[in-house]
Every structure is written in structure tokens, then in C-alpha cells.
Amino acid sequence: GSSDTCPSSDKQLVFARVLEQEMREMGLQNVRLDRNGYLYGTVPANVKEYQGPVLGFIAHMDVVDDVPSANIKPRIVENYGGGDVILEGSGAALSPAEFPELLRCKGKSLMVTDGLTLLGADDKAGIAEILTLCEQLLKDSSFKHGPVQVAFTPDEEIGRGADLFDVPGFGADYAYTLDG
């Protein structure tokens, strides 16, 4: 975090613009990208005169810069059997001995890196989960809900993600951060 700008990297602003366009195309309302790289939007309520609390979901756009995050070579491990997963570029292994939570994924598909770069799942997974929720809420009118606020922030990995967050403009009574 040696940058004095917000966002601290141009890549985050480029990514924010792509997300902004996707949110508009999905049908979110009040989509706005501020000059600091914070992106906001609303899934409108599908209940007339909704009086309950407004929920929000937040994720961050940046990734750690300790490990390269360009030229990512992801690999899908189908039907994970429960043993070590070798990261083919580095020869390192993801082992249930070190990461026991891997065993909960037995029989599922895993996406892994080659061990030389990040996948960027922290926090692109959170962004994907939030946008998938928005997509479902916008398509399925049978699930009744109030307005849902969405925000994507820059600079979480350097400890400045909340510094310029527009809490009143976000408009949520309760919010959840999806990170990791």
C-alpha cells in the first residue's frame, strides 16, 4: 500500500468499469462508480411498499500483490478424491494434512492454480457469489424481497477498503461482506 491514490492501482478501476457494465446489463438500478473506485448498485424490491430492513452485500476487487496474479493458469480437479492436489507449475501440494477443510470437498470439482500465481478467488469468489445472487433475484419474481444493496470496494488487501465507503449512500440497514 505505498500508493496515495484510491484505488491504489489502475487495474481495480478497469475491473470496476467491467463490473459496472455487467451490473447495468443485469438490470441493477442506481449503479454508480465513484471517483475512488467504489461501485454501488441496487436490486430493486419486488414487494410493493416494502417496510423491512434493507440488506447489503459487499466484496472487494483487489488481490494481494505478494504473489503474481497475471497469466493465471487455473485447472479443474474433477471429482476430488480426498488426497493431495499437486499444483503442476510449482510442484507444491494442497494436502488435507495441512488443510483439513479440503476433505469437505471430496467428490466435488476444485479449481486450483498451478502454484506459480494466485487464482484471485480472494475476492473474485465473493463478487461472483453476489452477482449470482443478484441475477437470481432479478429473474425469479417468486422470491419476495426488499431492496438489496451491492457494493464492490477497492484496496481491502492494503487495509484501506472501508476508508472512503459511502455508508449513507449505500443505504443498507445490515450488510454482509463476502471475502475469501
Beta strands, then each sheet from edge to edge (+ up, - down):
strand 1: 29-33
strand 2: 39-43
strand 3: 55-60
strand 4: 75-77
strand 5: 85-86
strand 6: 93-94
strand 7: 110-112
strand 8: 148-153
strand 9: 174-177
sheet 1: 1+ 2- 8+ 3+ 9+
sheet 2: 4+ 7-
sheet 3: 5+ 6-
end
